[in-house]
């Protein structure tokens, strides 16, 4: 625990602190269970689940680009059920809800690590604040309910970052083992984690910089040589962990196949394959691991696996928008949470005392945060949802906890302001129950118009199909996704309306979105338009849409 953490440890008993945190996490689990009840299977879930079951059946062969072995956790209950006789337990384990429950439970573990790390850095009240920010993050809530890899990579990046921070400050073997192990785990969650090893090496060098400058002054180049040897050892341990865990997760499927025997799709790997010096290099990873990375790169560059990219009324094909995730964060993260993070950065910047711990602690939070922020906003083209950028937010919540490191010294007005923000945060989040994938903060005041800002998995990922079916059953004359210009009660999904998923024809519903306003929504995902014959007649007189 840091000096700041010791100065305000909160309740004297560590057990009481844990009980408070676990009570909040239990609420998070129950809340997730309740709000997922009528969430339909989203666009990617069935494929993630299929690959997880495939891994449990000892088959790691790829059928697409991005599915990873971590979703075997979601398939595990059904696999267990296959060995049990029929009955209530078998039915429960086989239900898709139980597969989703595994993600909820994993996210609860992530929530505890957010609390635990913030408490170690800044004390109990900081940990509590970080935990509240996590469990009342609507994007976390939504993705914690799905059989996808987004929460897994978000959590494992946090675990690995915590592990390297812990090791950097103790240099104990057990913390080194923890760091290497969590790093390896992150690599089987999503390819987003592939950059962690060099990022951690950079953070570690910055952490050790003052000590190494002193050592150099005393012992010269000998000290630098010794330190470089240590870095090589640490890097080798990380590589070994990645090698073992990735190979085990992919079942050692054709490990050490020469590079020239791969069938690549991306330009990057094709060019690499033609370099004479590496053509016969035996790749120390399973074939489907590198194959998936190749396909992921190719799909991002070509856009083959996703629709058009949409932001603020503009649509693009094949490449994204600079600053996309800045805009998405401003709209998809609760305003109260954004204020807390912003104030935490301001206070940190103006307080010399707080900045004194930068190389010791915060560097491990800031290095991955800065890398992912720059990469996703300016170099990543598959901008199809806020969920990709979600990986930075647990790190931000740990840091934001620092704002409350001296909570007992807050004035009454300051505490009142904090409680008001907390009430605002909770009220904003609860107001969307149970439609958290479609959450937008109050900048988008009228929820009918969220589609004018963002679409795709930010708003419309097929999660509300149960509600759509119920509505269509109650309104048999409603027309869902009409093939052409027509009048009546028209229902169109947000992504179809703006042209994200109308493959090859982004203007299919231009006549609708440019000339009419939705009167209501279904699960905030589907837009309902009431168009009279007179309005249609006027449209046909003044435009060419009817020809």
VEXDREN-2710 file (C-alpha; in Angstrom, 1 decimal):
% VEXDREN-2710
k/r/px/py/pz
1/UNK/0.0/0.0/0.0
2/UNK/1.3/3.5/-0.9
3/UNK/1.7/6.3/1.6
4/UNK/-1.5/7.9/0.3
5/UNK/-3.3/4.7/0.8
6/UNK/-2.0/4.3/4.4
7/UNK/-3.1/7.8/5.3
8/UNK/-6.8/7.0/4.8
9/UNK/-7.4/3.3/5.1
10/UNK/-11.1/3.8/5.8
11/UNK/-12.8/1.2/8.0
12/UNK/-10.1/-0.3/10.2
13/UNK/-10.9/-3.9/9.3
14/UNK/-9.8/-5.2/6.0
15/UNK/-12.6/-7.7/6.3
16/UNK/-15.2/-4.9/6.6
17/UNK/-13.7/-3.2/3.5
18/UNK/-13.9/-6.4/1.5
19/UNK/-17.5/-7.0/2.7
20/UNK/-18.6/-3.6/1.5
21/UNK/-16.9/-4.2/-1.9
22/UNK/-18.3/-7.7/-2.2
23/UNK/-21.8/-6.4/-1.4
24/UNK/-21.5/-3.9/-4.3
25/UNK/-20.2/-6.6/-6.6
26/UNK/-23.0/-9.0/-5.6
27/UNK/-25.4/-6.2/-6.6
28/UNK/-23.6/-6.0/-9.9
29/UNK/-24.1/-9.7/-10.5
30/UNK/-27.8/-9.7/-9.6
31/UNK/-28.4/-6.6/-11.7
32/UNK/-26.6/-8.2/-14.7
33/UNK/-28.7/-11.3/-14.3
34/UNK/-32.0/-9.4/-14.1
35/UNK/-31.2/-7.1/-17.1
36/UNK/-30.0/-9.9/-19.4
37/UNK/-33.2/-11.9/-19.2
38/UNK/-34.7/-10.7/-22.5
39/UNK/-31.5/-9.7/-24.4
40/UNK/-31.5/-11.6/-27.7
41/UNK/-28.4/-13.4/-29.0
42/UNK/-26.4/-10.6/-30.6
43/UNK/-24.6/-10.7/-33.9
44/UNK/-21.4/-12.4/-32.8
45/UNK/-22.4/-14.4/-29.7
46/UNK/-23.3/-17.6/-31.5
47/UNK/-19.9/-17.8/-33.2
48/UNK/-18.0/-17.0/-30.0
49/UNK/-19.9/-19.7/-28.2
50/UNK/-19.4/-22.2/-31.1
51/UNK/-15.6/-21.7/-31.0
52/UNK/-15.6/-22.1/-27.2
53/UNK/-17.4/-25.4/-27.5
54/UNK/-15.1/-26.4/-30.3
55/UNK/-12.0/-25.8/-28.0
56/UNK/-13.6/-28.0/-25.3
57/UNK/-14.1/-30.7/-28.0
58/UNK/-10.3/-30.4/-28.7
59/UNK/-10.6/-28.7/-32.0
60/UNK/-9.0/-25.3/-32.4
61/UNK/-9.5/-25.0/-36.2
62/UNK/-10.6/-21.6/-37.3
63/UNK/-13.8/-20.8/-39.1
64/UNK/-13.3/-17.0/-38.9
65/UNK/-10.8/-14.4/-37.7
66/UNK/-11.4/-13.2/-34.2
67/UNK/-12.8/-16.0/-32.1
68/UNK/-10.5/-17.0/-29.2
69/UNK/-10.2/-19.9/-26.7
70/UNK/-11.3/-17.8/-23.7
71/UNK/-15.0/-18.4/-24.6
72/UNK/-14.5/-22.0/-23.7
73/UNK/-15.4/-20.6/-20.2
74/UNK/-18.9/-19.8/-21.6
75/UNK/-19.3/-23.2/-23.2
76/UNK/-18.0/-25.1/-20.2
77/UNK/-21.4/-25.4/-18.4
78/UNK/-23.0/-27.0/-21.4
79/UNK/-20.0/-29.3/-21.9
80/UNK/-20.4/-30.4/-18.2
81/UNK/-24.2/-30.9/-18.9
82/UNK/-23.4/-33.3/-21.7
83/UNK/-22.0/-35.8/-19.1
84/UNK/-25.0/-35.5/-16.8
85/UNK/-28.4/-37.1/-16.9
86/UNK/-31.4/-35.0/-18.0
87/UNK/-33.1/-32.9/-15.4
88/UNK/-33.2/-29.3/-13.9
89/UNK/-29.4/-29.1/-13.4
90/UNK/-28.8/-30.3/-17.0
91/UNK/-31.3/-27.8/-18.3
92/UNK/-29.7/-25.0/-16.3
93/UNK/-26.2/-25.7/-17.5
94/UNK/-27.3/-26.1/-21.1
95/UNK/-29.2/-22.8/-21.2
96/UNK/-27.6/-20.0/-23.1
97/UNK/-28.3/-17.8/-20.1
98/UNK/-25.8/-19.8/-18.1
99/UNK/-23.2/-19.3/-20.8
100/UNK/-23.7/-15.5/-20.4
101/UNK/-23.6/-15.9/-16.6
102/UNK/-20.0/-17.0/-16.9
103/UNK/-19.1/-13.6/-18.5
104/UNK/-21.0/-11.8/-15.7
105/UNK/-19.0/-13.7/-13.0
106/UNK/-15.8/-12.9/-14.8
107/UNK/-16.7/-9.3/-14.9
108/UNK/-17.4/-9.4/-11.2
109/UNK/-13.8/-10.6/-10.7
110/UNK/-12.6/-7.6/-12.8
111/UNK/-14.6/-5.3/-10.6
112/UNK/-12.9/-6.7/-7.5
113/UNK/-9.4/-6.2/-9.0
114/UNK/-10.4/-2.6/-9.9
115/UNK/-11.3/-2.1/-6.2
116/UNK/-8.3/-3.9/-4.9
117/UNK/-5.7/-2.1/-7.1
118/UNK/-7.2/1.4/-6.4
119/UNK/-7.2/0.6/-2.7
120/UNK/-3.6/-0.5/-2.8
121/UNK/-2.6/2.7/-4.6
122/UNK/-4.8/5.3/-2.9
123/UNK/-6.7/3.7/0.0
124/UNK/-10.2/2.3/0.7
125/UNK/-12.3/5.3/-0.4
126/UNK/-10.4/5.4/-3.7
127/UNK/-11.0/1.7/-4.2
128/UNK/-14.7/2.2/-3.4
129/UNK/-15.0/5.1/-5.9
130/UNK/-13.2/3.1/-8.6
131/UNK/-15.5/0.1/-8.0
132/UNK/-18.7/2.3/-8.2
133/UNK/-17.4/3.8/-11.5
134/UNK/-16.9/0.2/-12.9
135/UNK/-20.2/-1.4/-11.8
136/UNK/-22.2/1.6/-13.0
137/UNK/-20.6/1.8/-16.4
138/UNK/-23.4/0.9/-18.8
139/UNK/-21.0/-0.3/-21.4
140/UNK/-19.4/-2.7/-18.9
141/UNK/-22.9/-3.8/-17.8
142/UNK/-24.0/-4.5/-21.4
143/UNK/-20.9/-6.4/-22.5
144/UNK/-20.7/-8.3/-19.2
145/UNK/-23.9/-10.0/-20.3
146/UNK/-22.6/-11.4/-23.6
147/UNK/-20.7/-14.4/-24.9
148/UNK/-18.0/-12.3/-26.6
149/UNK/-14.3/-11.6/-25.9
150/UNK/-14.7/-7.9/-25.1
151/UNK/-15.0/-8.2/-21.3
152/UNK/-12.4/-10.9/-21.2
153/UNK/-9.8/-8.8/-22.9
154/UNK/-10.8/-5.8/-20.8
155/UNK/-10.3/-7.8/-17.7
156/UNK/-7.1/-9.7/-18.6
157/UNK/-5.4/-6.4/-19.7
158/UNK/-6.3/-5.0/-16.2
159/UNK/-5.0/-8.2/-14.5
160/UNK/-1.7/-8.2/-16.5
161/UNK/-1.2/-4.5/-15.9
162/UNK/-1.8/-4.9/-12.2
163/UNK/0.6/-7.9/-12.2
164/UNK/3.5/-6.0/-13.8
165/UNK/2.9/-3.0/-11.5
166/UNK/3.0/-5.3/-8.5
167/UNK/6.2/-7.0/-9.7
168/UNK/7.9/-3.7/-10.5
169/UNK/7.4/-2.5/-6.9
170/UNK/8.3/-5.8/-5.1
171/UNK/10.6/-7.7/-7.4
172/UNK/9.4/-10.9/-5.7
173/UNK/9.4/-14.1/-7.7
174/UNK/5.8/-14.9/-6.9
175/UNK/4.7/-11.5/-8.2
176/UNK/6.9/-12.1/-11.3
177/UNK/5.1/-15.4/-11.9
178/UNK/1.7/-13.7/-11.5
179/UNK/2.7/-11.0/-13.9
180/UNK/3.9/-13.5/-16.5
181/UNK/0.8/-15.7/-16.1
182/UNK/-1.7/-12.9/-16.4
183/UNK/0.2/-11.6/-19.5
184/UNK/-0.1/-15.0/-21.1
185/UNK/-3.8/-15.2/-20.3
186/UNK/-4.5/-11.9/-22.0
187/UNK/-3.1/-13.2/-25.2
188/UNK/-5.9/-15.8/-25.5
189/UNK/-8.7/-13.3/-24.9
190/UNK/-8.2/-11.0/-28.0
191/UNK/-5.5/-9.8/-30.3
192/UNK/-5.8/-6.4/-28.6
193/UNK/-3.4/-7.7/-26.0
194/UNK/-0.6/-8.5/-28.4
195/UNK/1.2/-5.2/-27.7
196/UNK/1.3/-5.6/-23.9
197/UNK/4.8/-7.1/-23.6
198/UNK/6.6/-4.2/-25.2
199/UNK/4.3/-1.7/-23.4
200/UNK/5.1/-3.3/-20.1
201/UNK/8.8/-3.3/-20.9
202/UNK/8.6/0.4/-21.6
203/UNK/6.7/1.1/-18.4
204/UNK/9.2/-1.0/-16.4
205/UNK/12.1/0.9/-17.9
206/UNK/10.5/4.2/-16.9
207/UNK/9.7/2.9/-13.5
208/UNK/13.4/1.9/-12.9
209/UNK/14.9/5.0/-14.5
210/UNK/15.8/7.0/-11.4
211/UNK/17.4/3.9/-9.7
212/UNK/19.4/3.1/-12.9
213/UNK/20.6/6.7/-13.2
214/UNK/21.9/6.5/-9.7
215/UNK/23.5/3.1/-10.4
216/UNK/25.1/4.4/-13.5
217/UNK/26.7/7.3/-11.6
218/UNK/28.1/4.8/-9.1
219/UNK/29.1/1.9/-11.2
220/UNK/29.1/3.1/-14.8
221/UNK/28.3/0.9/-17.7
222/UNK/28.5/-2.2/-15.6
223/UNK/25.2/-1.2/-13.9
224/UNK/23.5/-0.7/-17.3
225/UNK/24.7/-4.1/-18.5
226/UNK/23.4/-5.7/-15.4
227/UNK/20.0/-4.0/-15.8
228/UNK/19.7/-4.9/-19.5
229/UNK/20.4/-8.5/-18.5
230/UNK/17.5/-8.3/-16.0
231/UNK/15.2/-6.9/-18.7
232/UNK/16.1/-9.7/-21.0
233/UNK/15.3/-12.2/-18.3
234/UNK/11.9/-10.5/-17.6
235/UNK/11.1/-10.4/-21.3
236/UNK/12.0/-14.1/-21.7
237/UNK/9.8/-15.0/-18.8
238/UNK/6.9/-13.1/-20.4
239/UNK/7.6/-14.8/-23.8
240/UNK/7.7/-18.2/-22.2
241/UNK/4.4/-17.6/-20.4
242/UNK/2.8/-16.5/-23.7
243/UNK/4.2/-19.4/-25.5
244/UNK/2.9/-22.0/-23.0
245/UNK/-0.5/-20.5/-22.5
246/UNK/-1.3/-19.7/-26.1
247/UNK/-0.1/-23.1/-27.3
248/UNK/-2.1/-24.9/-24.5
249/UNK/-5.3/-22.8/-25.3
250/UNK/-5.0/-23.6/-29.0
251/UNK/-4.2/-27.2/-28.2
252/UNK/-0.7/-27.1/-29.8
253/UNK/-2.4/-27.1/-33.2
254/UNK/0.5/-27.3/-35.7
255/UNK/3.0/-25.4/-33.6
256/UNK/6.3/-24.8/-35.2
257/UNK/4.9/-25.0/-38.8
258/UNK/7.3/-23.1/-41.1
259/UNK/6.2/-19.6/-42.1
260/UNK/6.2/-20.5/-45.8
261/UNK/3.5/-23.2/-45.2
262/UNK/0.9/-20.6/-44.0
263/UNK/-1.8/-19.4/-46.3
264/UNK/-2.1/-15.7/-45.5
265/UNK/-4.7/-13.1/-46.5
266/UNK/-3.2/-9.8/-45.3
267/UNK/-0.6/-7.9/-47.3
268/UNK/1.6/-7.6/-44.2
269/UNK/2.0/-11.3/-43.7
270/UNK/2.2/-12.0/-47.4
271/UNK/5.1/-9.6/-47.7
272/UNK/6.7/-11.1/-44.6
273/UNK/6.4/-14.5/-46.0
274/UNK/8.4/-13.5/-49.1
275/UNK/11.4/-12.3/-47.0
276/UNK/14.1/-15.0/-47.6
277/UNK/15.6/-14.8/-44.2
278/UNK/12.3/-15.8/-42.5
279/UNK/10.6/-18.0/-45.1
280/UNK/11.7/-21.2/-43.4
281/UNK/11.3/-19.9/-39.8
282/UNK/9.3/-22.2/-37.7
283/UNK/6.6/-20.3/-35.9
284/UNK/6.5/-21.1/-32.2
285/UNK/2.7/-20.6/-32.0
286/UNK/-0.3/-22.7/-33.1
287/UNK/-1.3/-22.3/-36.7
288/UNK/-4.9/-21.0/-35.9
289/UNK/-3.4/-18.3/-33.6
290/UNK/-1.3/-16.6/-36.3
291/UNK/-3.9/-17.4/-38.9
292/UNK/-6.5/-15.5/-36.8
293/UNK/-4.2/-12.6/-36.4
294/UNK/-3.6/-12.5/-40.2
295/UNK/-7.3/-12.6/-40.9
296/UNK/-8.0/-9.9/-38.3
297/UNK/-5.5/-7.6/-39.9
298/UNK/-6.9/-8.3/-43.4
299/UNK/-10.5/-7.8/-42.3
300/UNK/-9.6/-4.5/-40.7
301/UNK/-7.9/-3.2/-43.8
302/UNK/-10.5/-4.4/-46.2
303/UNK/-13.7/-4.2/-44.1
304/UNK/-14.8/-7.6/-45.3
305/UNK/-16.1/-8.8/-42.0
306/UNK/-18.1/-5.7/-41.0
307/UNK/-20.3/-3.1/-42.6
308/UNK/-19.7/0.6/-43.2
309/UNK/-18.3/2.9/-40.5
310/UNK/-20.7/5.5/-39.2
311/UNK/-20.2/8.6/-37.1
312/UNK/-22.3/11.8/-36.6
313/UNK/-24.3/11.3/-39.8
314/UNK/-21.3/10.4/-42.0
315/UNK/-20.7/7.0/-43.4
316/UNK/-17.5/5.5/-44.8
317/UNK/-16.4/2.2/-46.2
318/UNK/-13.1/0.6/-45.5
319/UNK/-11.6/3.2/-43.2
320/UNK/-12.5/4.9/-40.0
321/UNK/-12.7/8.4/-38.6
322/UNK/-9.9/10.1/-36.7
323/UNK/-11.0/10.6/-33.1
324/UNK/-13.9/8.2/-33.4
325/UNK/-13.5/6.9/-29.8
326/UNK/-13.2/10.4/-28.4
327/UNK/-16.7/11.1/-29.7
328/UNK/-18.0/7.7/-28.7
329/UNK/-16.6/8.2/-25.2
330/UNK/-18.3/11.6/-24.9
331/UNK/-21.6/10.1/-25.8
332/UNK/-21.5/6.5/-24.4
333/UNK/-19.9/7.1/-21.0
334/UNK/-22.0/8.6/-18.2
335/UNK/-21.4/12.4/-17.8
336/UNK/-20.8/12.0/-14.1
337/UNK/-18.1/9.4/-14.8
338/UNK/-16.5/11.7/-17.4
339/UNK/-16.4/14.5/-14.9
340/UNK/-14.7/12.4/-12.2
341/UNK/-12.0/11.2/-14.7
342/UNK/-11.4/14.8/-16.0
343/UNK/-11.2/16.3/-12.5
344/UNK/-8.8/13.4/-11.4
345/UNK/-6.5/14.3/-14.3
346/UNK/-6.7/18.0/-13.5
347/UNK/-5.9/17.5/-9.8
348/UNK/-3.1/15.2/-10.7
349/UNK/-1.6/17.6/-13.2
350/UNK/-1.6/20.6/-10.7
351/UNK/-0.5/18.7/-7.6
352/UNK/3.2/18.2/-7.5
353/UNK/2.8/15.8/-4.5
354/UNK/0.5/13.5/-6.4
355/UNK/2.8/13.4/-9.4
356/UNK/5.7/12.3/-7.3
357/UNK/4.4/8.7/-7.6
358/UNK/4.2/8.8/-11.4
359/UNK/7.2/6.5/-12.1
360/UNK/6.3/4.3/-9.2
361/UNK/2.7/3.7/-9.9
362/UNK/0.7/5.7/-12.5
363/UNK/3.1/5.0/-15.4
364/UNK/1.7/1.5/-15.5
365/UNK/-1.8/3.0/-15.9
366/UNK/-0.8/5.7/-18.4
367/UNK/1.4/3.8/-20.8
368/UNK/-1.3/1.3/-22.0
369/UNK/-4.0/4.0/-21.8
370/UNK/-2.1/6.3/-24.1
371/UNK/-1.1/3.6/-26.5
372/UNK/-4.7/2.3/-26.9
373/UNK/-6.1/5.8/-27.1
374/UNK/-3.8/6.8/-29.9
375/UNK/-4.1/3.5/-31.8
376/UNK/-7.9/3.1/-31.7
377/UNK/-8.5/6.8/-32.5
378/UNK/-6.0/7.3/-35.3
379/UNK/-4.8/3.9/-36.7
380/UNK/-7.7/1.5/-36.3
381/UNK/-10.2/1.2/-39.1
382/UNK/-12.7/-1.3/-37.8
383/UNK/-14.5/1.3/-35.7
384/UNK/-17.7/-0.7/-35.3
385/UNK/-18.3/-0.2/-31.6
386/UNK/-17.2/1.5/-28.3
387/UNK/-16.6/-2.0/-27.0
388/UNK/-13.1/-2.1/-28.6
389/UNK/-11.9/1.0/-26.7
390/UNK/-13.5/-0.3/-23.4
391/UNK/-10.2/-1.8/-22.4
392/UNK/-8.8/1.5/-21.1
393/UNK/-11.7/2.2/-18.7
394/UNK/-10.8/-0.1/-15.8
395/UNK/-7.4/1.5/-15.9
396/UNK/-9.0/5.0/-15.9
397/UNK/-11.3/4.0/-13.0
398/UNK/-8.3/2.9/-10.9
399/UNK/-6.6/6.2/-11.6
400/UNK/-9.8/8.2/-11.0
401/UNK/-10.0/6.7/-7.5
402/UNK/-6.9/8.9/-6.7
403/UNK/-9.3/11.8/-6.6
404/UNK/-10.7/10.4/-3.4
405/UNK/-7.4/9.5/-1.7
406/UNK/-8.0/12.2/1.0
407/UNK/-11.7/11.8/1.3
408/UNK/-11.8/12.4/5.1
409/UNK/-10.4/15.9/4.4
410/UNK/-13.1/16.8/1.9
411/UNK/-15.3/19.7/2.9
412/UNK/-19.0/19.3/3.4
413/UNK/-19.6/21.0/0.0
414/UNK/-17.2/18.7/-1.7
415/UNK/-18.8/15.6/-0.2
416/UNK/-22.2/16.9/-1.2
417/UNK/-21.1/17.4/-4.8
418/UNK/-19.6/13.9/-4.9
419/UNK/-22.9/12.4/-3.6
420/UNK/-24.9/14.5/-6.1
421/UNK/-22.7/13.1/-8.9
422/UNK/-23.2/9.6/-7.6
423/UNK/-26.9/10.0/-7.6
424/UNK/-26.8/11.5/-11.1
425/UNK/-24.6/8.6/-12.3
426/UNK/-26.9/5.9/-10.8
427/UNK/-30.1/7.6/-12.0
428/UNK/-28.7/8.0/-15.6
429/UNK/-27.7/4.3/-15.7
430/UNK/-30.9/3.0/-14.2
431/UNK/-33.0/5.0/-16.6
432/UNK/-31.9/2.7/-19.4
433/UNK/-32.7/-0.5/-17.6
434/UNK/-32.5/-3.1/-19.2
435/UNK/-31.3/-1.8/-22.5
436/UNK/-27.6/-1.1/-21.7
437/UNK/-26.0/-1.8/-25.1
438/UNK/-28.0/1.2/-26.4
439/UNK/-27.0/3.5/-23.6
440/UNK/-26.2/7.2/-24.5
441/UNK/-25.6/9.9/-21.9
442/UNK/-27.8/13.0/-21.6
443/UNK/-26.0/14.8/-24.5
444/UNK/-28.4/12.7/-26.5
445/UNK/-31.4/13.9/-24.6
446/UNK/-34.0/12.4/-27.0
447/UNK/-33.3/8.7/-27.3
448/UNK/-35.1/8.5/-30.6
449/UNK/-32.2/10.3/-32.2
450/UNK/-29.2/8.4/-30.9
451/UNK/-28.8/6.9/-34.4
452/UNK/-27.8/10.4/-35.7
453/UNK/-24.6/10.1/-33.6
454/UNK/-23.5/6.4/-33.6
455/UNK/-24.8/3.0/-34.7
456/UNK/-23.6/-0.6/-35.1
457/UNK/-22.8/-2.3/-31.8
458/UNK/-23.0/1.1/-30.0
459/UNK/-26.8/1.0/-30.5
460/UNK/-28.1/-1.8/-32.7
461/UNK/-26.5/-5.3/-32.4
462/UNK/-29.7/-7.4/-32.6
463/UNK/-30.0/-7.4/-28.8
464/UNK/-33.7/-6.2/-28.9
465/UNK/-35.2/-8.9/-31.2
466/UNK/-37.4/-10.3/-28.5
467/UNK/-39.0/-6.8/-28.0
468/UNK/-39.3/-6.4/-31.7
469/UNK/-41.1/-9.7/-32.1
470/UNK/-43.5/-8.7/-29.3
471/UNK/-44.2/-5.4/-30.9
472/UNK/-44.8/-6.9/-34.3
473/UNK/-47.2/-9.4/-32.8
474/UNK/-49.1/-6.6/-31.2
475/UNK/-49.0/-4.5/-34.4
476/UNK/-49.6/-6.9/-37.3
477/UNK/-49.8/-4.1/-39.9
478/UNK/-46.4/-2.7/-39.1
479/UNK/-43.8/-3.0/-41.8
480/UNK/-40.4/-4.1/-40.7
481/UNK/-37.5/-3.2/-43.0
482/UNK/-39.6/-2.3/-46.1
483/UNK/-38.0/-3.0/-49.5
484/UNK/-38.9/0.3/-50.9
485/UNK/-40.7/3.7/-50.4
486/UNK/-44.0/3.1/-48.7
487/UNK/-46.4/4.6/-46.1
488/UNK/-47.7/3.1/-42.9
489/UNK/-46.0/2.1/-39.6
490/UNK/-42.4/1.5/-40.6
491/UNK/-39.8/-0.1/-38.4
492/UNK/-36.1/-0.1/-39.2
493/UNK/-33.1/-1.0/-37.1
494/UNK/-30.7/1.9/-36.4
495/UNK/-27.8/0.3/-38.3
496/UNK/-30.0/-0.3/-41.4
497/UNK/-31.4/3.2/-41.3
498/UNK/-28.0/4.9/-41.4
499/UNK/-26.5/2.5/-43.9
500/UNK/-24.1/0.5/-41.8
501/UNK/-25.6/-2.9/-42.5
502/UNK/-27.3/-2.4/-45.8
503/UNK/-24.5/-4.1/-47.7
504/UNK/-23.6/-2.3/-50.9
505/UNK/-26.4/0.2/-50.6
506/UNK/-25.9/2.6/-47.7
507/UNK/-28.6/4.9/-49.1
508/UNK/-31.3/2.2/-49.1
509/UNK/-33.2/4.1/-46.3
510/UNK/-32.0/7.6/-47.2
511/UNK/-35.6/8.5/-48.2
512/UNK/-36.7/7.7/-44.6
513/UNK/-33.9/9.1/-42.6
514/UNK/-33.7/12.4/-44.5
515/UNK/-37.4/13.2/-44.7
516/UNK/-39.1/11.7/-41.6
517/UNK/-38.5/11.6/-37.9
518/UNK/-39.1/8.5/-35.7
519/UNK/-42.1/8.7/-33.4
520/UNK/-40.8/6.1/-30.9
521/UNK/-38.3/3.3/-30.5
522/UNK/-38.4/-0.4/-29.6
523/UNK/-35.7/-1.2/-27.0
524/UNK/-34.0/2.1/-28.2
525/UNK/-32.7/0.0/-31.1
526/UNK/-35.4/-0.1/-33.6
527/UNK/-36.9/3.1/-35.0
528/UNK/-40.7/3.4/-35.6
529/UNK/-41.9/5.9/-38.2
530/UNK/-45.6/6.7/-38.8
531/UNK/-45.9/7.8/-42.4
532/UNK/-49.3/8.8/-43.8
533/UNK/-50.3/8.4/-47.4
534/UNK/-50.4/12.2/-47.7
535/UNK/-46.8/12.5/-46.5
536/UNK/-45.7/9.8/-48.9
537/UNK/-47.6/11.6/-51.8
538/UNK/-45.8/14.9/-50.9
539/UNK/-42.4/13.0/-50.8
540/UNK/-43.1/11.6/-54.3
541/UNK/-44.0/15.0/-55.6
542/UNK/-40.8/16.8/-54.3
543/UNK/-38.2/14.1/-54.7
544/UNK/-37.1/11.2/-57.0
545/UNK/-37.3/8.5/-54.3
546/UNK/-40.6/7.1/-55.7
547/UNK/-39.4/6.6/-59.3
END
